[in-house]
Amino acid sequence: MFNKISIVSFLLLFCIQINAQTLGGATVFNFLNQPNAAQLSALGGINISNISNDIGLSFNNPALLRDNMQQQFSASFNNFLAGIKNSSLTSAFHADKINTNFAFGVNYFDYGNLPQTDAAGNVLGSFHPNDYVMQFSASHIYLQHFWYGMTFKYINSNYAQYKSNGIAFDIGVAYHDSASLFQASVLIKNLGTQLKTYDGSDKKSELPFDIEAGITKRLARAPIQFSLTAHHLQAFNIYYNDTTFNASEGGSLLNNVTVDKIFSHLVLAAQFFISDKLEVTTGYNFLRRHDLNAYNQANGLNGLSLGLGVLLKKLHIHYATGFYQQNMFHQLSLNLNWKGTEL
């Protein structure tokens, strides 16, 4: 017990020391913020408390890794914008002797072939940039209703001759009451460091550190589940302010109203269980809405995401899409059990 208390105390002190890390465009490995699973994308891209047996959600929060995900496998494919392709794999197993769950996952981003030029614009050839993260997670139950977990990440980024890597940890705690259909969770995300910098210098950039909290409640007398997630709780004003761009456009989309700053931290989501085999998901990400809005044009449904789940006995299929100005992404996830048993 003393060792556990010491570890927790150290982590809390460590978090206090890093809670002023940079937001916006000054961090590296920002692909870590992209949702790896279709259900997570449909929930607004950020959700750490959703009540589900989808192992893809545990990739983002190790406290969601549970016993019933034993030998479950998830594969996700995202046909993103501008030809960017994203693939993710996750699988888990349960160790009976120590009553602990383990999971391994990888999330890979392929940006296609791009022309490589010099400073004068002369084409020298082409290069194939990519990013990926490999991670190992573990979770354990405590006092029946509490779950805690940790994820270790190895991060790699490759842009022609510019290469970088790093390590990071996620630490999550969740409270789940199955009787009241309620779950709450707190997550400390991307505690870590850049090991190798892109230019080979000793000046390391910061990782996209985040503190998140969320709650999910399923109604007892209606087939609906609601989620509220708050992110970047380590800072109040998380708007990215590009003064050069604002000046060139003759204004600013930033709103200094306190209420707007509060809502920029929030992601709302709802799931509608049409039947035991069909569910519809929707999410709204306030910060994404703001970041995608543009001057002097209709901003449509920016920030809104939608999803559909088909839950067969041995295969769960999740589809998600979202609005990015006039574009949409399409993400598909497949969940099954290695033994071919029911999910």
N, C-alpha and C positions, 0 to 999 in steps of 0.2 A: 504493500500500500504506500509506503514511504517513497519508493522509487517512482510509482505512478504520479504521486503528488509533485515530486521534484521535476519530472518531465513536463507535466502540465504547466507548472510555474515557469519553467524555462521558456516554453513556447509562448506564454502570455507576455513575458518580458521581451522576447524577441519581436513579437508583433508590435509592441509599443514602440520599439526602436525603428521599425520600418514603416509605420503607418503614414508617413509623409511622402511615400514614393510617388513618382511622377505619373500623371494621367495624360490622356491625349496622345499625341504622336511622338512622344519622347521615349517610349519604351520599345523593347525588341520582342520578337516572337509573339506578336499580337494575334497570330492565327490560333493561339491557344484559347482565345475567346469565342471561336466559332463553334456552334453546337455540332456534336458528332453524330447525333441520332435524329431521325425524322420526328419522333414524338417531342423531343426537346425543342427542335426548330418550330414546331407547331405551337408549342407553349410560349412562344415569344423569344426563344433563344437562351433564356436564363430561367432555370427553375431547379431548386434543390430540395423540394419537399413533396413532389407529386406522388400520390399513392398509386403504385403500379408495380408489376413484376417484370418490367422491361429492364434488362441488364444494361441497355444502352444509356439509361439515366445514371447508373452508378459510375460511368466513366467520368462524369462531371462532379459527382459527390460520392465519395467512398462510403459514407454512412448509409447510402441507399442500397448497398450490396447486402443481399439477404440469403438465408438458407435455401429458399425456394428457387433460387437462380442456379442451383447446382447443375453443372454441365450445360447451362444454357449458352447459346452462341448467337451473336448479333452481327450482321453485316449491313453497312449503310453506304449508300452511293448518292452523291450530290452533284448534279449538273449545274454548277454555279454560273455566275455571270462571266462574260468575256472569255468563254472557253475554259475557265478554271474548273478542274475536277477534284472532288474530295471523296476519299474512301476511308472507311473506318471499320475496324474489326474488334470485337470484345468477346471474351469468354470467361467463365468462372467455375470454381469447384469449391466444395466444402470439406474441411478437414475435421472429421468426427472427434479425433482424440483431443484436439485443443479447442473444439467448438468454434472454429474461425473460418470465415469465408475469404477466398482469394480470387483475384481477377487479373487478367492480363489484357491489355488493349493497345492498339496503334491507330493513329489518325494521320492520314497522309494527304498532302495538297500538291497537286500537279498543275503548274501554270502553263504548260505547253512549250513549244519552241518559239523563242523570241529573237529578233535580230540583234546582234552585238555590234555596236558602233564605237568609234572614237569620239573625242570631243568635237571634232569638225563635222560629224555626221556620216563619216565614211563607214560602210558596212564591212565588218571584219569577219563575219560569219554568223553563227547563231549559238544560243545556249538554252539550256533546259532547266529553269529554276524549280526548286521544290522545297517544301518544308515537311517535317514530320515530328511526331512525339510518340515515344513508346513509354508505357507506364505499367506499374505493378501496384495493385491495391490490396488492402486487407481490411476486414471489418469484424466487429465482435459485439455481441449483445451484452447489456448491463442492466440488471434489475428489471428484467422483463420488457420494459417499454423503451429503454434507451439503446441506441446504437451509436458506436463511434468507429471511425475509420480513418485510414491514412493512405495517400497515394504518393508514390515516388515516380518522377518523370525524368526521362532523358530526352532532351530537345535538340533537334538538328535542323540547320538552315543552310541551303546551298544555292548561291546565285553566281554562277560561273566561277571566277577566281575568288569571289568573296564568300567565305564559309564561316559559320559560327555554330557553337553548340552551348548547351547549358544544362543545369539540373534544377528541379523544383519539387516542392511538396505541396499537397493539399491535405487539410485536416478538417474533418467534418464530424458533427454530432447531430443526431436526430432523435426526436421523441415521437413514437408512433403508438396510438391508442386505437386498436382495431375495433373496439366496442363502440367508440364514439365516432369512428371514421375520420380521425383527425391526425395530422402529422405536421410537425414543425422541425426546422433544421437551421443550423448555423454552419457556415463554411468559410474557412480561411484558405484562399486560393493563390497558387503560384508564389509561395515562399521559396526563394532560390536565388541563383546567380548565373550570370553569363560566364562560361569557362573560357571559351575562345572567342575573341572579337572578330568582326568582319575584316578589319584592316590590320589585324595582328598587333594592335597597340595594347597597352595595359589599362586603358580607360574603358571600363566596362559600363554597359548600359543597364538600365533597370528592367525587370520583368513586369508584365501587366498584373501587378498585385491587386487583389480584390478581397473584400470582406462582404459576405452575403448572408442574408437571413430570409427565411420563407416559411409560409404556412399554407397548408392545404386542408380543405374541409369538404367531405362528401355529404350531401344531404341525405338524411335518413328516409325521407318519404318522397324523394324525387330522384331520378337518375341523372343527377348533375353534380359535378365536382368543381370547386373554385380554388384558385391559387393566387397568392399575392407574394411576390418576391422583391426584395430590396437589395440592390447591389452597390458597390463602391461606398460602403458605409464609413470608410476611413477618411472621406473628404466630403465637404458639403456641396461646393460648387464644382461639378464635374463636366461642365460645358467646355468644349475645345474652342478656343477663340483664336482664329487665324486673322490677325489684324491686317496683314498685307492683302488677303483676299477680300476682306470687308471693305478696305479702302478702294480697291479696284472696282468693286460692285456698287460703291456709293452708299453703303449702309451696313447694318449688322442684323443677323437673324437672332442674336442673343437677346434674351429677356431677363432682366435682372430682378424680376419679381420673385420673392421668396418662395411662393407657392410653386412656381415653375421649376425652381431648383430642387424642391422636394420631390415633385413628380418625376423629374429626370432620373431618379434612383429606382423607379418602380416598374415592374412588369406584371400585368394582369393576365390571367388565363382562366379558361373554363373548358370543361369536357362534358359532353352530352352522350350518355350511354343509351343509344337508340335500342339496342338489344344486347344479349350476352355475346354477340359476335360482331357488333358494329358500334363504333364510337366516332364522334366528331369533336375536334379540338380547335380552339381559337385562342390567340394570344395578342396582346398589344404591348409593345415596347416603346415607352415614351421617349427615351434617349435616342433610339434608332429613328423615330419619327423626326426628331429635331435635327439630327445629323444628316438626314437625307433630304430635308426640305431645301428648296432652292429659291433664288430670287426670281420674281416676275414670271412665274409659271405655276400651273396647277400641280399640287403635291399629292393629289389622289389619296391612296390608301397606304402611304408610307407608314411603317411601324406595325402594320397588321399582318398576322400570319394565320394560316389555316392548315388543318390536318384531318386525315381520315385513317381510321384503324380498322382492319378486318382481322378478327381474332378467331382463327380456326383452331381445332383441337391441338394440332401438332405444328402449326405455323402461324405466327402473327406477322401481319403486313401493315406497315405504317407508311403513310405518304404525307409530305409537308410541302407547302409552298408559301411564299411571302412576296411582298411588294417592295421593289426598289425603283422608285420613279416609274418609268414605263416598262421596266423589266421584272421578271419573276424567276425565282429559282425553283428547282424540282428535286426533292430529296426522297429517297426510298430506303426503308430499312426492313430487313427480314430477320425474324427471331425464331429459333428452333432449339430443340434439345439434341445433344450429340447422340443420345441413345434412341432417339425417335419417339420418346414418350411424350405425353401431353404436357403442355405448358401450364 
